[in-house]
Amino acid sequence: MKLLHELSTQLLLGSERRPPTLPETPGELGAFLQALAQPGDDREIGLLRQAGSLAVCAAAGYAPAAAATPPLPACPPEQTAVADDRQLVATLQQILADGPDALRREAFTRLASRESCLAPELLVPSLTLGQKNRDLRASLLAVLGERGRWLAALNPDWSYAAGSAEAAADPSLWEEGSQEQRKQLLARLRQSDPDRARCLLQEGFAQLEARERASLLETMGYGLGPSDEDFLENLLVDRSKEVRQRAASLLAALPDSRYSQRMAQRMAACLGAERKLFRTVRTLEAPAAFAADWKNDALEESRPKSESLGERAWWLYQIARGLPLGWWEKQTGLSPAELIKWVRATDWSEAILRAWHEALLRQPAAAWAGEFLTHGGSWGIEIDVFALLAFLPAREREQYWLSLLKEKSPGHTRGWVLARLVEDFSRGQEPPSADFSQRVLAEVRQLLNQPTYITSGIYEVCQALPEFACLIPPSCFAAACENWPAGPAAEHFSKTLARILTIVEQRKILHQILR
């Protein structure tokens, strides 16, 4: 009986050191216990009377009165099959505890493909994991089932998993949350209700600090559409340079926006044609002067001190980066390869190639990305190789990754390249092919067997290789476990190899049970 237990626990300290306090007990029992402890009676005798009475009540099967608070709502019946195979549950417990994230994501995805949900004993660690790791939430939510969503509703820390995405986007965070919470709220709303998110951002936007305005404006990239144009147009004359530039970049991502049309008119004035040796050639000439109305479109007349472009090239670059790449193809009738060949023969190639690179990062296009990756190294401009690789089809990306993994570059180690490779394929929808996986494993083995590599780059390889083992197809499981370094190299690689073997065994179980 709980009352008797609480009383005895307090009495262990001695009634003189700390007089015991019996919890308030409603009803007839409470009145009876109070009557047993009359003022003036010996304290110890009164306590013994209360303890004896509680013992008799416990022996008689006394049931405490019902609590005044309403009971918790019952969990709805489960609508999907529960994946409660004992071996699978034990494997999932290990995966949830030790990862890696790519393996956790695969486990959730395979469960969802089988239209199954997590076993009850896995719900608490899964919900806690999702609380800490936002990237896993999308795949986790698909396998929580009714019990998982019911459980999430009982803990504020798990509110991300309770109900719809709209309910998770608590509007009170806009008034009471931190800057990061406000940004997360807007990002979620932009994906489910872009117009509502924009209206929320517009209210009081001008009163926010410049840094927060620029940060919150980043969320407009989700669900960007024509209805956002008027709001962004007004920001082109914002008092913050960063806000103006971000608004311009967003408007440039809307091909038919008024901003893009104005930039097209300005660039069209820079294009021309002339006769040379019985043929007509296209010409490109930078603006001769900075027009007064250009400032209204966030264009800057004075170039930064660190800028390598000259004054006119700087103006040309700003106009060109505000245009989608499709405009150039439509305007000239040339392919990406032909456009690049043409502009490299002009006096303004650096300005235009840099602008095209920015436009490409904003609006991916595989044909343009392939040209930049193949030839961009000789153009004298800085190119984000790893971002451009993500724009290519999976099999085409594999060829570039292999060439990067084989080459020796002073800018990055091959262990770092392997880590970026894993990051790339972890984001993609299509896993690496068996042939590519085999060749990557072979390349890594060759690296690890080089004596000079044992001390110079093994740490990065050991970090990335288990993650890669989470991505390879089942036909490569054996290759991931065999023919690794022996001798001195094995000492540095032993923990990594044990990790790889564990991941492969866990993936085997997932593929066998969740076929």
N, C-alpha and C positions, 0 to 999 in steps of 0.2 A: 504494500500500500504506500503510495507516494508520500502522504502526510506523515506517516510513521517514520519513513526513511529520512525525510527532511529534519524531523525532530531529533532523531537519534544522531544524525550527522552533526547537528549543532551542539548536542550534549557532550560529544567527545572532547570538546574544548573545555568543558567544565562550566556549570551554570554561574559560578562566581566571576570567572574571567569575562564571559560574554553572556548575558542573559538571553536565552533562546527566544525567538519570535516565531510563533506558529503561523503559517500562512493563513490568510483570511479564508474561512470556510463558510459558504452560504448554507442556508437551510437549517433544519433541526439539529444536524450534527454540530454545526458551528455554534449554535446557541448552547448545546449541551457541554461542549468543550469549554466555552467561556464560563459556564456555571461551575465547572470543576475547579477553576482557578480563582477562588474568592480572595478579595483583598484581606490581608492579615494572615492568611494561611502560610504555612511553611512552603517556600518556593519548590524545594525538591519533592515534597509530598504532592503538590499540585501537578508537577510535571509527570510524576509517576502515574497519577490518576489519569492524566490525559493519554499517556502512552499505553496504559492498560486498556483504556476504552477504545483507542484506535486499533489495538491488536484484536480485540473482540469483534469490532466492526469488519476488520479485514478477514477474519475467519468466517464471518457470516456472509461474506461476498458483497460488501458494501460497494456501490457504484457511485462515483462522484456525479454531481449535477452537470447537465450539459452546459458547455461554454456559451457565453452570450454572443460571441463572434460566429458568423455563419461558416459552415464548413466549406472547404475548397471545392470548386466545381469538379465534377467527375471528368476523367479523361475520355474523349470521344473514342468510339471503336476504331481500331486500326483498319485502314482501307487498303493497305498494301502488305505483301508478304514480308514477314520478319526474317532476316538472314541470321538464324540462330544456330547454324552448324557450329559445333564446339571447336573444331580445328580452325574454322574461319574466324570465329570470335576471338580466339587466342591470338591469331595472327594480326587481326585488326587492332587488338590492344597493344601489341608491340609496335605496330606502325604508328598509331596515334601517339605513343610515348616517345618514340625515337625518330620518326620521320624517315627520310626527308619529305619536304612538302610535295615534290613531284609524285612520290609514291602514295602519299595520303590522297592527293587529288585523283590518282588513278583508281585507288580503292573506292572512293566515293562515286566516281564515274561508272565503274563496272557494276556497282550495286544499283545505280540508277538505271543502267541499261537492262538490268534484269528485273526492273520494277520491284525492287526490294528496298527495305529500310533497315536502319541499324538496330541491333539487338538492344534491349533496355539497358544492360550494363555498360554499353558504350556511349550512351547519350551524354552523361555528365562530362567525361573527358573530351568528347567531340565538341560540345557547346563551349566548354572552356577554351579549347583550341581555337574555335572560330572567333571567340571574343578577342584573342590576342593576335590572330592572323587574319586580316581582312581578305587577303587573296584567296583563302580557302572557302570563304563563305558561300559563294555561288554553287560550288559542287556539293558542299555540306548540306545546304538547305534542301536539296533535292532528295536526300535520303534520311531526313529526320523522322518522317512519319508523323502521325497524329500525336503519339506520346511525346515525341521530341518537341513539337510546337507547344503542346500543353505545358511541358516542363519549362520551356523557355519563358513562357508568360508569367511564371512564378518568381523569376529572378531578374531584376532590372539590368544586371550585367549581360543578360542574354537577350535583351529586347530586340536585337538585330534579327533574331530567328523567330520572333513571335508575330504571327499574322503576316499581312501583306507588306510590300516594300513601302507603300504609302504610310502605313501605320508606324513602321520603323523610323520613318523620317519625321520625327517629333517636331512639330512647328514651334514648340516653346524654345527649342535650341536657338532659333533665330534671335530671340530676345535675350536669352539667358546664357547661351553657350559661349565657349571660347571662339577665337577666330578660326581655328582648325575645325571645330565642330560645325560652325556655320558653313564653312566651305564644303564639308562632307555632306551636310544637309542639302545644299544647293546641287551638288553633284548627283545625289540620289534622285532629287526631284527632276533634274534636267533629263534624266534617263526615262522617267515615267510620265512626267507632265511638264514639258519644257516651258510652256506659256506661264504656268503657275510659278515656276522657279524664276522666270524673268521678271514677273510682276513683283515677286518678293524682293528681288535684288534691286529693282528700281526704287522701291520705297526707302527713302533716306540714304540712297547711294552717295549723293553729293556730300553728305555730312561725315562720311567715313574718311579715315586717314588714307593718304595716297597709296601706301604699301598694301593696305587691306583691300582697297578698291581694285588694285591690279591683281592681287591674289584671287579674289572672288571672281573676277572676270574670266579667269582661266576655265571655270566650269561651263562657260557658254559654249565651249567646243562640243559638249555633249548635246546631241539633238539640234544642232545649229540649223536654222531654216529662215525663210524669207520674213517670217513674223518678227525676227530679232533685228531686222535691218534698221528700223527707225531708232531703236534704243542705241545701237552701236554707232550710228551716224552722229548722234548727239555727242558721243564721247570722243569724236575726232578733234574736238576743241577743248577737251578736259585740261585742267590746270597741271596735271601730272603727265610728263613725257612718257612714262612707262604705260600708263593707261591708254594714251593716244595710240601708241604703237601696237598694243595688244588689240585694241578695237580695230585698227587698220588691218591687222593680220587676219582677224576673224571675218571682216568684210571681204577680204581678198579670197577667202575660202568659199564665198558665195558667188559663183561665176556670173550670175545675172544681176548682181547688186549694182546700185548706182555708183558706188565707189569703183568697182571693177570697170564699169563703162567709162568713167572719167579717166582712169589710168589707161584704158585702151585708146582713147582719143589722143592722149599725150604721147603714147608710144607710137601710134600710127603716124604722127607728125615727124617722128625720128626715122621712119623707114622711107626708102625711096628706091629708084632704079636708074641706071645709066647704061649707055651703049659702050661696049668695049670689044674691039676686034670682031665686029659684025655680030655681036650677041648682047643680050640684055642681062645685066647682073644686078642683084639686089644690093642696096647700100644701107648702112646704118650710121647715123650721126647723132651724137649726144646733144642735148639742148644747149643753145648758146647763152641762155639767160634763165634765171629762176623767176617764174611768174609769181605775182603777188598772191593769187588765190591758191597756190599749192600748199601753203601753210595750213589751210582749212582741211586738208586731207592728211595731216600729220607728216608731211614731207619737210625735211630740214634743209635750210639753205647752206649752213656752215657744216662742214664735215668734222668729225672728231679728230683730235690731234693724232690719235694712233691709227687713223685710217690711211691705208696705202693708196687708195684711189685718188685721182685728181678731182678738182672741183666739179667739172662737167661730168666725169664718169660717176661721181657720187650721186649727182642728180639722176642720171640715167639708171643707175642701180636701184634707187628707191622706187622709181616708176616701174621698172621691170619686175621687181619682187612683188608688186601688188597685182600682178596678172597671173591667171591660171595657165599652166603649160598648154592646155588645149587651145588657148587663144592663138598661140604662135603657129600651131599646126594648121588651124583653120585659116589664119590670115595669110600664110605663105604657101600652104599646100605641101609642105615638106615634112618628112619623117623626123623623129628625134635625132637620128644619126646625121641626116642631111642638115638639119638646123645647127647642130653642134659644129659640123665641118664648116658651114658658112660663117658662123659667128667667130670662130677661131681665126678666120682670115681677115677679120676687121680690126680696127684699132681699139675696140671696146670689149674685147673678149672677156677680160677678168670681171668687169662689172656685170655682164649678162650671165656668164656662167655661175657666178655667185648668186645672182638673183634666181636663176633656174634651180639651183640647189636648194635654196630656201623654199621655193614654191613646191618642189618635189617632196620635201619633208612635210609640208603642210597637206598636200594632196597626192598620195602615192600613185605612181604609174610604173608598171613593171618595165616597159620598153625604155623609159628614161633612166630608171635605176640601173638597168643593165649597161647602158652606155657610160654612165658615170663610174660604175664599178670597173668596167673594162679599161677605160681610157683616162679616167679622172686623175690618176697618179701623175700624169705628165703635163697637167694643165697649170700647175703652180697655184692652185687654190686648195683650201682645207675642205676635205670631204668626210662626212660622217659615214664611214664604210659600214659599220654595224647597224646603223639605222636603215640604210639603203638595202642591206641584205634582206631585211624583214619584208620588203616589198616584192620579192621575187617568189615564184612558185617553189615549192619545197625541194623538188629534185634539182632545179637550177641552183638553188641556194647551196645545196650539198657540194657542188663542184667548187664554188667559191670558198666554202669553209675548208675543204681539203687543201686548196692551194694556200690559204692563210695559215693552216696548221703546219704545212711543210716548210714555208719560207721562214728565213731568219730575219727578223725585223728588230732594229734597235729600239723601236718605240714600245714594244710589248713582247712578253715572253709567250711561248706556245702554251704554257699552262693557263695564262690569262685568256688566250684565244679559246681554249677549251671551255673555260668558264663562260665566256660570252656565247659560245656555240650552244651550251646547255641552256642558257637563259633564253636564247632565240627559239629553240625547239620546244621549250617548256611553255612558251606563250602560244605557239602555233597549234592549229587544229589537227595537223597531219604529223604523225611521228616520223622519225628518221627511218630510212629504208634499211633493209638487212645488209645490202652491199655497203652502203655508207657506214653503218655501224661497225661492220667488220674492218673496214679500212681505217676508221678512227682508232679502234682498239689496237690495230697493228701499228699505227703511227705512234701511239702513246707507249706501247711496249718498246719500240725502237728508241724513243727518247729516254725512257727509264733505264735502258741498258747502256746508255752512254755514261762513262764514269764522271765526266764533268757536269752532267745534269743532276747527279745525285744531290749535290749541295746547292746548286744554283736555282733550280726551279721545281723541285719535287713537292714543295709545300702546296703550290697552286694546283698541281696535278692531283695531289691527294685530296684536295678539297673538292675538285670538280668531278673526278672520276666516279664516285658513288652516285652523284646526281645523274651522270650520263647513263649509269646502269639502270636507272629508273625509266629511261626512255627507249632503250633498245627493244626490238621485237623479240618474241619468245624464241625464234630460231637462232638467236645470238646468245642465249643464256650460257651455253657451254663455252663459247668463245670468251665470255666475260670472266670465266673462272679459271682459265687455263693459260699456261705459258707465260706467267708473270716473272719478274726478275728473281734470280737466285743469287746466292753469295752476299756480298756487302750491300747490294741494293735492297735485298729482302728485309734487312733490319729496318730500313726507313719506310718500307712499304707494307709491313706486316699488318698494321692496324687498318690501313685502307683496304687491303685484300680481305680481311675478316669482315669489314663493312660491306664490301661488294658481294661476298658469298651470302651474307645474311639477306641482303636486298633481293638477290636472285632467288633464294629459297622462298622468301615471302611472296614474290611475284609469281612463282610457280604455283603456289597454293591459291592465290587469287585467280589465276587463269584456269586452274583445274576445277575449282568449285564454282566460280562465276563465269562460266563459259558463255 
